[in-house]
Amino acid sequence: MSETSQSGETVRVTATEELEGSRVRLTVEVAASEVARAIDRAARALGRDLRVPGFRRGKVPSQIVVRQLGWSTVLDEAVRAELPDWYEQAVARAKLVTVGAPNVELAQLPERSGEPLTFTAEVAVRPRAELGDYEGIEVGRREVEVSDDEVANELGRLREANARLETVDRPAAKGDFLIVDFEGEVDGRPVEGASARGYLVELGAGRLIEGFEEQLVGASAGEEREVRVTLPDDFPERSQAGKEAVFRVEVREVKEKRLPELDDQFAEQLGYETLDELRDEIAKRLREVAERKIEEEYREAVVDAVADRAQIDLPHEVVHAKAHEMWQRSARRLRLRGIDPQRYLELAGKSEEEVVTEGEEQAERALRREAVLAAVVEKEGIEASEEEVEAALRATVRAARGREPSDAELRRERRRLESRGLVDAIREDLVMRKAVDLLVEKSKPIPQGRAEAREKIWTPESARSAGD
């Protein structure tokens, strides 16, 4: 058990206890001044809806709110609101890399203003790795290959992107485009968001409700059709999901896609002198893309090869916690895209626990990589300079704001991130990348086929590994 005591900190880790199974217990003290600020914030939040004679609504002083509602009520609200941030600060102070959610217990609650608060947090942490030899390790690497078919496919994509739509006087066929007006009803009521004028439909693209496009094949300009379809189970208007909808569709125009000829004239339209020059440029770009992909694959393969030679204790509870953490990140990304994670699970026909369990293999691989890279950073003494941290921070702010930040903005952002321990996260990302660079530099690439053949060769070590 280690003890920490730094003056001036509002959140202080007073003890760090290493437990079995890659777990740690922190004992944390929140200073009385920080508790007082939290109480004040909670009281102001609770006081917005409190009616007290002599005060306007929302203007009741904090001390009056505490007197009216009681100390414990306001304290409960303060702890609920602030505890996650206090925990994050404690983790940053202890310089831990945690895995999954913590088990937090309130050890000592203040009974009056001027007293600190104490809590404990038990959480899984990134396992430690005992490195094997990683000097000159041989790892398979694919060769860059760009086939004629890949170039032809890219040329086809360019022709599609530069195609023209020409109005034709004939019934519509699959692959044609229609300009239509339509409106839909379910049980005589309009379908929310299912009416449009001048809408462009590509027959056979499958972009509309299943069965909609097929019923327009053979239609001519000026024709009206009644289209009947079943709304999908995930239709935004839940009350109409799964029901039959009737659409009245008027076809205004039928258009045929005309692809440009694949010749020098087409190449000139794209800024090249000849078709051969265009083909060469496409092959060059495809090769560059392939090289980047192969490099990324190789970097991951090198880290995995080093991890395979390392000794890493990975308790199942830690792997499961990592898988759960990864699902939570996925859920946040879904919400940012406007998708309800629970609805996503329903459509996938799986529970959250099933998704987490399925993700354990990926979680274990991620933990092994992280543990190995952290061990390499420690062994090789890899560091990130302040200039590198500043550059990474600037790039992060630039990406978030879409412009170059001023020095004052950068200082403000750094102070904000430092208060939450996130500058250390930027620094760790930098040193981890350097660790990968070092391992790649020390590795020896060999042909992919040779590496795969070597994996199939029986050895006593592989037999023992298969039996574990």
VOGU-3710 file (C-alpha; in Angstrom, 3 decimals, decimal comma):
1> msetsqsget> 0,000/0,000/0,000  1,294/3,453/-0,892  0,274/6,760/0,607  -0,022/10,093/-1,137  -0,290/13,522/0,478  -0,013/16,617/-1,660  -1,147/19,947/-0,281  -3,268/22,302/-2,360  -5,244/19,549/-4,083  -9,017/19,523/-3,716
11> vrvtateele> -9,113/15,784/-4,507  -6,352/13,817/-2,789  -5,475/10,113/-3,006  -4,488/9,175/0,535  -3,794/5,477/-0,145  -3,340/3,139/-3,107  -3,669/-0,595/-2,433  -2,785/-3,171/-5,088  -5,166/-6,144/-5,035  -5,105/-9,528/-6,741
21> gsrvrltvev> -6,336/-9,904/-10,305  -4,975/-6,599/-11,648  -7,196/-4,514/-9,365  -6,464/-1,462/-7,246  -8,279/0,196/-4,347  -7,946/3,950/-3,940  -8,796/5,845/-0,784  -9,691/9,392/-1,732  -10,290/12,518/0,323  -12,234/15,440/-1,119
31> aasevaraid> -11,217/18,678/0,599  -13,779/20,560/2,669  -13,494/23,545/0,310  -14,426/21,362/-2,686  -17,304/19,791/-0,744  -18,549/23,292/0,090  -18,466/24,275/-3,606  -20,316/21,072/-4,529  -22,946/21,769/-1,846  -23,377/25,293/-3,185
41> raaralgrdl> -23,807/24,059/-6,778  -26,281/21,382/-5,690  -28,255/23,842/-3,559  -28,535/26,304/-6,457  -29,720/23,485/-8,753  -32,298/22,266/-6,248  -33,367/25,822/-5,471  -34,487/26,553/-9,029  -37,884/24,981/-8,369  -38,093/25,808/-4,665
51> rvpgfrrgkv> -40,710/28,308/-3,499  -39,675/30,271/-0,418  -41,602/33,344/0,794  -39,605/36,523/0,282  -37,499/35,161/-2,597  -38,115/35,029/-6,322  -38,212/31,595/-7,892  -34,688/30,449/-8,730  -33,124/33,180/-6,531  -33,169/31,394/-3,176
61> psqivvrqlg> -29,715/31,603/-1,478  -27,880/28,293/-1,088  -27,880/28,408/2,704  -31,670/28,835/2,721  -32,067/25,854/0,366  -29,942/23,724/2,717  -32,042/24,857/5,679  -35,313/24,109/3,856  -34,399/20,728/2,345  -31,913/19,492/4,918
71> wstvldeavr> -28,167/18,950/4,792  -28,364/15,252/3,821  -30,685/15,908/0,864  -28,418/18,552/-0,617  -25,323/16,456/0,136  -26,857/13,472/-1,687  -27,436/15,634/-4,762  -23,902/17,070/-4,572  -22,337/13,612/-4,352  -24,488/12,283/-7,201
81> aelpdwyeqa> -23,428/15,163/-9,442  -19,747/15,438/-8,495  -18,570/11,939/-7,559  -17,780/10,842/-11,171  -15,506/13,862/-11,618  -13,858/13,362/-8,222  -13,168/9,749/-9,168  -11,621/10,769/-12,516  -9,396/13,300/-10,757  -8,288/10,639/-8,268
91> varaklvtvg> -7,399/8,213/-11,063  -5,393/10,954/-12,787  -3,585/11,810/-9,527  -2,707/8,125/-8,990  -1,581/7,841/-12,662  -3,619/4,688/-13,199  -4,846/3,253/-16,484  -8,178/1,797/-15,455  -10,308/-0,832/-17,163  -14,079/-0,722/-16,843
101> apnvelaqlp> -16,286/0,876/-14,218  -15,207/1,221/-10,567  -16,895/-0,014/-7,422  -17,196/3,162/-5,347  -18,126/3,286/-1,656  -18,609/6,392/0,454  -16,422/5,902/3,514  -17,000/9,145/5,424  -19,644/11,768/4,707  -19,388/15,274/6,182
111> ersgepltft> -22,047/16,004/8,761  -21,720/19,766/8,450  -20,007/22,441/6,379  -16,216/22,584/6,741  -15,640/18,814/6,805  -14,015/16,704/4,047  -15,541/13,687/2,313  -13,821/10,308/1,909  -14,578/7,516/-0,516  -12,914/4,346/-1,779
121> aevavrprae> -12,822/3,140/-5,378  -11,911/-0,387/-6,395  -11,247/-0,799/-10,129  -9,433/-3,052/-12,592  -6,231/-1,661/-14,077  -4,214/-2,465/-17,152  -2,240/-5,704/-16,493  1,540/-5,672/-16,461  3,518/-7,597/-19,086  6,790/-9,452/-18,652
131> lgdyegievg> 8,466/-8,950/-22,012  10,213/-11,644/-24,011  12,890/-10,940/-26,624  11,672/-8,481/-29,276  14,961/-7,714/-31,013  14,884/-8,834/-34,662  11,506/-10,563/-34,348  10,325/-11,829/-37,771  6,809/-10,804/-38,828  4,966/-11,460/-42,092
141> rrevevsdde> 4,256/-8,476/-44,313  2,114/-8,472/-47,448  3,505/-7,166/-50,717  1,738/-4,286/-52,432  -0,280/-5,563/-55,369  -2,681/-3,596/-57,571  -4,523/-5,735/-60,113  -5,950/-4,688/-63,467  -9,409/-5,493/-62,079  -8,959/-2,967/-59,266
151> vanelgrlre> -7,975/-0,276/-61,777  -10,955/-1,220/-63,972  -13,322/-1,028/-60,990  -12,046/2,451/-60,133  -12,486/3,545/-63,747  -16,039/2,210/-63,581  -16,669/4,227/-60,423  -15,415/7,376/-62,164  -17,701/6,695/-65,133  -20,649/6,295/-62,753
161> anarletvdr> -19,754/9,560/-60,994  -19,644/11,392/-64,342  -22,740/9,798/-65,854  -25,585/11,918/-67,273  -29,290/11,418/-66,725  -31,254/11,884/-69,963  -35,035/12,004/-70,177  -36,495/9,128/-72,221  -39,989/8,490/-73,638  -40,541/4,854/-72,649
171> paakgdfliv> -41,646/2,764/-69,651  -39,165/2,694/-66,774  -36,803/-0,266/-66,392  -34,563/-1,395/-63,568  -31,582/0,966/-63,389  -33,574/3,958/-64,603  -34,257/7,065/-62,548  -37,723/8,490/-61,941  -38,743/11,944/-60,781  -41,885/11,417/-58,722
181> dfegevdgrp> -44,333/13,053/-56,361  -45,677/10,791/-53,623  -47,538/10,732/-50,332  -48,272/7,799/-48,055  -50,996/6,797/-45,609  -51,510/4,155/-42,946  -55,087/3,467/-41,917  -56,099/6,687/-43,648  -53,586/8,797/-41,714  -50,520/10,427/-43,350
191> vegasargyl> -47,186/8,645/-42,847  -44,784/10,943/-40,996  -41,959/12,068/-43,322  -43,292/9,968/-46,235  -44,343/12,595/-48,770  -42,238/14,475/-51,298  -42,367/16,351/-54,580  -39,743/16,100/-57,311  -38,095/13,141/-55,582  -35,423/11,252/-57,563
201> velgagrlie> -35,759/7,460/-57,339  -33,251/4,966/-58,756  -35,081/1,747/-59,558  -33,241/-1,243/-58,140  -30,994/0,731/-55,774  -32,904/-0,513/-52,723  -32,842/2,866/-50,995  -36,587/3,052/-50,358  -38,864/0,780/-48,336  -38,648/-2,815/-49,529
211> gfeeqlvgas> -40,995/-3,402/-52,473  -41,504/0,295/-53,287  -39,134/0,549/-56,251  -40,183/-2,771/-57,788  -43,787/-1,565/-58,154  -42,656/1,387/-60,272  -40,921/-0,712/-62,930  -42,807/-0,255/-66,217  -44,301/3,132/-65,246  -44,271/5,979/-67,798
221> ageerevrvt> -44,141/9,748/-67,426  -47,536/11,155/-66,435  -48,721/7,845/-64,963  -50,141/7,514/-61,456  -49,636/4,341/-59,432  -50,708/3,027/-56,055  -47,822/1,391/-54,203  -48,477/-0,839/-51,209  -45,632/-1,729/-48,845  -45,153/-2,868/-45,258
231> lpddfpersq> -43,349/-0,325/-43,104  -40,229/-1,792/-41,413  -40,180/-2,651/-37,713  -37,624/0,111/-37,102  -39,773/2,801/-38,746  -39,298/6,085/-36,817  -43,031/6,458/-36,105  -43,452/3,482/-33,772  -47,276/3,454/-33,996  -47,051/2,808/-37,760
241> agkeavfrve> -44,094/0,388/-37,740  -44,923/-3,014/-39,256  -48,188/-1,813/-40,820  -49,202/-1,662/-44,484  -48,812/1,753/-46,074  -50,433/2,945/-49,294  -48,503/5,453/-51,417  -50,018/7,469/-54,241  -47,188/8,040/-56,717  -47,213/10,299/-59,770
251> vrevkekrlp> -44,349/9,761/-62,228  -43,226/13,070/-63,711  -40,165/11,951/-65,713  -38,287/8,789/-66,681  -34,520/9,205/-67,015  -31,835/6,851/-68,273  -28,265/6,867/-67,027  -25,737/7,394/-69,842  -22,126/6,524/-69,013  -19,306/8,397/-70,766
261> elddqfaeql> -17,151/6,447/-73,205  -13,910/5,175/-71,736  -11,478/7,035/-73,992  -8,944/9,861/-74,083  -11,748/12,453/-74,161  -13,082/11,121/-70,866  -9,559/11,312/-69,389  -9,229/14,924/-70,565  -12,442/15,836/-68,718  -10,740/14,647/-65,532
271> gyetldelrd> -7,536/16,620/-66,186  -5,361/13,971/-67,853  -4,003/13,927/-71,393  -4,705/10,278/-72,199  -6,615/7,305/-70,850  -3,315/5,497/-70,190  -2,167/8,415/-68,031  -5,428/8,226/-66,070  -4,955/4,467/-65,581  -1,396/5,009/-64,343
281> eiakrlreva> -2,569/7,666/-61,854  -5,331/5,391/-60,571  -2,856/2,533/-60,124  -0,500/4,868/-58,249  -3,225/6,024/-55,852  -4,462/2,489/-55,246  -0,890/1,443/-54,499  -0,492/4,284/-51,985  -3,730/3,285/-50,249  -2,620/-0,354/-50,174
291> erkieeeyre> 0,783/0,607/-48,752  -0,843/2,558/-45,899  -3,162/-0,353/-45,121  -0,314/-2,874/-45,205  1,810/-0,651/-42,968  -1,004/-0,442/-40,420  -1,521/-4,218/-40,579  2,200/-4,781/-40,114  2,423/-2,474/-37,116  -0,421/-4,368/-35,425
301> avvdavadra> 1,151/-7,716/-36,340  4,486/-6,676/-34,810  2,820/-5,703/-31,528  0,841/-8,965/-31,525  4,042/-10,945/-32,158  5,754/-9,251/-29,208  2,655/-9,873/-27,081  2,754/-13,570/-27,996  6,291/-13,753/-26,509  5,312/-11,891/-23,342
311> qidlphevvh> 3,937/-13,221/-20,075  0,679/-11,425/-19,260  -1,793/-12,395/-16,561  -5,261/-11,526/-17,881  -8,032/-12,400/-15,412  -11,380/-12,976/-17,118  -12,989/-10,275/-14,962  -10,591/-7,696/-16,415  -11,182/-8,883/-19,986  -14,948/-8,711/-19,433
321> akahemwqrs> -14,623/-5,218/-17,967  -12,645/-4,124/-21,030  -15,278/-5,594/-23,358  -17,970/-3,738/-21,428  -15,949/-0,514/-21,686  -15,641/-1,008/-25,458  -19,404/-1,507/-25,783  -20,019/1,707/-23,820  -17,808/3,595/-26,294  -19,756/2,062/-29,179
331> arrlrlrgid> -23,015/3,088/-27,510  -21,795/6,685/-27,226  -20,906/6,694/-30,941  -24,373/5,355/-31,762  -26,004/8,156/-29,745  -23,900/10,757/-31,584  -25,344/9,346/-34,829  -28,850/9,634/-33,429  -29,248/5,882/-32,846  -30,638/4,550/-29,565
341> pqrylelagk> -28,233/1,788/-28,380  -31,154/-0,167/-26,905  -32,953/-0,031/-30,250  -29,743/-1,175/-31,956  -29,600/-4,200/-29,645  -33,250/-5,010/-30,337  -32,679/-4,973/-34,102  -29,561/-7,126/-33,678  -31,587/-9,556/-31,578  -29,007/-9,508/-28,798
351> seeevvtege> -28,765/-8,372/-25,201  -26,064/-6,013/-23,994  -24,413/-8,859/-22,102  -24,310/-11,004/-25,263  -22,622/-8,194/-27,200  -20,128/-7,682/-24,382  -19,343/-11,408/-24,191  -18,846/-11,573/-27,971  -16,402/-8,668/-27,673  -14,165/-10,419/-25,131
361> eqaeralrre> -11,757/-11,766/-27,767  -11,202/-8,267/-29,164  -10,941/-6,891/-25,624  -8,258/-9,440/-24,688  -6,252/-8,574/-27,788  -6,486/-4,856/-26,967  -5,373/-5,442/-23,365  -2,411/-7,568/-24,457  -1,288/-4,878/-26,898  -1,642/-2,109/-24,306
371> avlaavveke> 0,204/-4,098/-21,636  3,104/-4,886/-23,960  3,444/-1,317/-25,221  3,375/0,035/-21,659  6,144/-2,410/-20,731  8,236/-1,336/-23,742  7,752/2,329/-22,805  9,022/1,586/-19,295  11,929/-0,613/-20,371  13,160/1,690/-23,140
381> gieaseeeve> 12,566/4,889/-21,150  10,377/6,374/-23,892  9,118/9,880/-23,179  7,127/12,597/-24,920  8,571/16,103/-24,892  6,507/19,142/-23,952  6,825/20,315/-27,564  5,280/17,044/-28,782  2,469/17,251/-26,235  1,804/20,866/-27,245
391> aalratvraa> 1,715/19,922/-30,946  -0,683/17,034/-30,294  -2,903/19,253/-28,167  -2,926/21,932/-30,863  -3,881/19,336/-33,486  -6,721/18,075/-31,269  -8,121/21,579/-30,722  -7,704/22,415/-34,430  -9,670/19,305/-35,426  -12,437/20,082/-32,915
401> rgrepsdael> -12,833/23,751/-33,897  -12,011/23,540/-37,576  -9,409/26,299/-37,365  -6,018/27,084/-35,897  -6,421/27,955/-32,175  -4,823/31,047/-30,688  -2,181/30,676/-27,966  -4,699/31,925/-25,388  -7,279/29,341/-26,492  -4,648/26,628/-26,336
411> rrerrrlesr> -3,659/27,615/-22,784  -7,303/27,590/-21,666  -7,880/24,174/-23,240  -4,728/22,801/-21,636  -5,807/24,005/-18,177  -9,215/22,384/-18,699  -7,694/19,085/-19,813  -5,092/19,118/-17,023  -7,825/19,533/-14,400  -9,342/16,265/-15,678
421> glvdairedl> -6,059/14,416/-16,158  -6,480/14,297/-19,940  -3,120/15,838/-20,816  -1,545/12,694/-19,370  -3,778/10,708/-21,747  -2,363/12,683/-24,688  1,155/12,071/-23,419  0,506/8,336/-23,053  -0,871/8,139/-26,594  2,331/9,740/-27,869
431> vmrkavdllv> 4,668/7,380/-26,011  2,600/4,358/-27,043  2,960/5,363/-30,689  6,695/5,761/-30,164  6,793/2,281/-28,650  5,141/0,847/-31,761  7,637/2,765/-33,925  10,518/1,270/-31,940  9,170/-2,297/-32,178  8,637/-1,934/-35,929
441> ekskpipqgr> 12,160/-0,566/-36,302  13,581/-3,564/-34,431  11,460/-6,109/-36,310  12,343/-8,000/-39,474  9,627/-8,210/-42,159  9,379/-11,500/-44,057  7,040/-12,533/-46,913  3,491/-13,197/-45,711  3,438/-16,668/-47,273  6,601/-17,648/-45,458
451> aearekiwtp> 5,199/-16,430/-42,139  1,959/-18,386/-42,644  3,863/-21,536/-43,558  6,011/-21,160/-40,437  2,897/-20,979/-38,242  1,818/-24,414/-39,534  5,106/-26,084/-38,635  4,867/-28,254/-35,494  7,189/-27,418/-32,628  7,199/-28,511/-28,972
461> esarsagd> 6,441/-24,891/-28,003  3,415/-24,711/-30,292  2,157/-28,033/-29,011  2,410/-26,861/-25,426  0,681/-23,582/-26,355  -2,170/-25,449/-28,058  -2,626/-27,581/-24,981  -2,864/-24,656/-22,557
//
